[in-house]
């Protein structure tokens, strides 16, 4: 059986300094545990062939398909604010690029496929738990309508990796618009390689922002476009209670996709200061800090592009600052518009922002579940809202706010049914609850049982539908089920 990937590679045609050519390391006994069949079809691949032993061998890195040009990409990055001049793909190998059925160029990357020149003494492998976490959360984000890398497949390798203990090894096949990061630009900026920065910027424009090729100042326009996409992306994160957990510049995608699901998590009880990542000891990447960090990362990108702006440093800096200055308004506009939709407001009036902030403040004070409060509020658009009250430690806190909310929505022209339908479409019932993700991982790692994984993926594929048969998946954790820390799994 022949496995055909219609590769059309462009990144590997860039200068050799952009990457290292390296093949995946073969594994002992690859076994496919999950193939994303709809995504395979979208990529122009045959899912039946990919599910064959030959397909599993490719998805595990044991066999390199024809037309692939395997590379590990070079990049640098600020990690928790500290600059590291060389990072790169230490456990990921880009097999190549395909053009999907919509004409979009997509990377096919194997994550956990063995050591590369950028591994820094690491084994280049991935444990099963982090692979399942990324598969679950990235596909949940896609179903929620948030720009994200995708997961095509998960394969167990038949080998163990050593972390704190011996764990089953696995490989994730990740699909991305590209894997170009802010840190990719930083890699060349720290080396003062202006021509490489120019070549990279030209590649990014051609691949992600082709409308900018005819711009009068294309590199200025590139920075502005990335700023706009990041502002929109982070607003969408906050609107579903998502915490990335490790917003280093090497985890900040130029395409505007969510990338690198390490210690990520979704909030249960609303808390603006919420941190889950075990390595974020100072709360740098806390939920409410994410817009500020996104702008910090974008500022690092702007620094890299300064030589392309002007030979006059002061002029280049002023122009970059002017572009970066748009971020706050762009983020605020996207975030506030999203919040209005979440509470059922179709028009904008004075006092709306304060009204919504009062709800968030009451939620934080009363440890109200973020997802369920908004979902039950959607239901309350057509009833008395009793289920919403149950989310608050002191239900009277909701009652006071609800009176003002009902007076405000009475000024809107929509019927209660129309409002309820619109709110259901933006307020999910199901998110990847941390305790559910951990339970899935434990079943797979310790019992080789993937039925819980399959069921969770199935539920999360329809986050806005009620799915009564799976209602328990919407429940927040019991006190003894709460996940307080998440781990990157490197």
Buried (B, 14 or more C-beta within 10 A) or exposed (E): EEBEBEBEBEBBEBEEEBBBEBBBBBBEEBBBBBBBBEBBEBBBBBBEBBBBEBBBBBBBBBBBBEBBBBBBBBBBBBBBEEEBEBBBBBBBBBBBBBBBEEEEBBBBBBBBBBBBBBBEEEBBBBBBBBBBBBBBBBBBBBBBBBBBBBBBBBBBBBBBBEBEEEBBBBBBBBBBBBBBBBBBBBBBBBBEBBEBBBBBBBBBBEBBBEEBEEBEBBBBBBBBBBBBBBBBBBBBBBBBBBBBBBBBBBBBBBBBBBBBBBBBBBBBBBBBEBBBBEBBEEEBBBBEBBBBBBBBBBBBBBBBBBBBBBEEEEEBBEBBEEBBEEBEEBBBEBBBBBBBBBBBBEEEEEEBBEBBEBBBBBBBEBBBBBBBBBBBBBBBBBEEBEBBBBBBEEBEBBEEBBEBBEEBBEEBEBEEEBBBBBBBEBBBBBBBBBBBBBBBBEBBBEEEEBEBBEBBBEBBBBBBEBBEEBEEBBBBBEEEBEBEEBBBBB
